[in-house]
Amino acid sequence: MTVIVLFVATLCFRLSGAVFGVARFATWRMSAACGLAVMLVMTASAHFVPSSVTFMPNHADMVAMVPPFVPLPAFVVYLTGVLELAGAVGLVLPATRRAAGICLALLFVLMLPANVYAVLAGTTLGGEPAAPLWQRVPEQILYIGVALWAAGVAARRTREPSAVR
């Protein structure tokens, strides 16, 4: 579901740039940065949803994903939710985009053990089993790549044209 949100949001932003001339979304990189921000707002919301809500992942589901070696799991869930929201804001602001993308890539790496643990422990999210590792690990790699690309870190380098003599 999160990959779909990322792709659909990115495509909508890019189409608004191409079709309606919204200058902010004239590039795929900026559209992807905002698409990732939309996805992060969605995923971060689960970190704060009360356990009485059962139609989507909630705070209790997120706490159950935290491996036993991590202290204060409820606090860590709130903290990662806040960091995801801060990263989303950082991605849409030009002055903070680079730092936000790098920090989000690091956060995605640090959160991967929770995703692995959730599968191994049989954790459910919103009543559904956690995504299998063959799906979740490539998703996490995609998120890391998009965050770094949006930050300009993983940008394709172009050669400067030679001076004409």
URCORPE-V772531 format. One record per backbone hydrogen bond with DSSP energy under -1.0 kcal/mol. NH is the residue of the N-H (numbers start at 0). CO is the residue of the C=O. Records with the same first field share a line. If there is no record, write none. Layout:
BEGIN
NH->CO + CO
END
This chain:
BEGIN
4->0
5->1
6->2
7->3
8->4
9->5
10->6
11->7
12->8
13->9
14->10
15->11
16->12
17->13
18->14
21->15
24->21
25->22
30->26
31->27
32->28
33->29
34->30
35->31
36->32
37->33
38->34
39->35
40->36
41->37
42->38
43->39
44->40
46->43
47->44
52->49
58->48
61->57
62->58
63->59
65->62
69->66
75->71
76->72
77->73
78->74
79->75
80->76
81->77
82->78
83->79
84->80
85->81
86->82
87->83
88->84
89->85
90->86
91->87
95->92
96->92
99->95
100->96
101->97
102->98
103->99
104->100
105->101
106->102
107->103
108->104
109->105
110->106
114->110
115->111
116->112
117->113
118->114
119->115
120->116
122->117
124->127
127->124
129->122
134->131
135->131
136->132
138->134
139->135
140->136
141->137
142->138
143->139
144->140
145->141
146->142
147->143
148->144
149->145
150->146
151->148
152->147
153->147
END
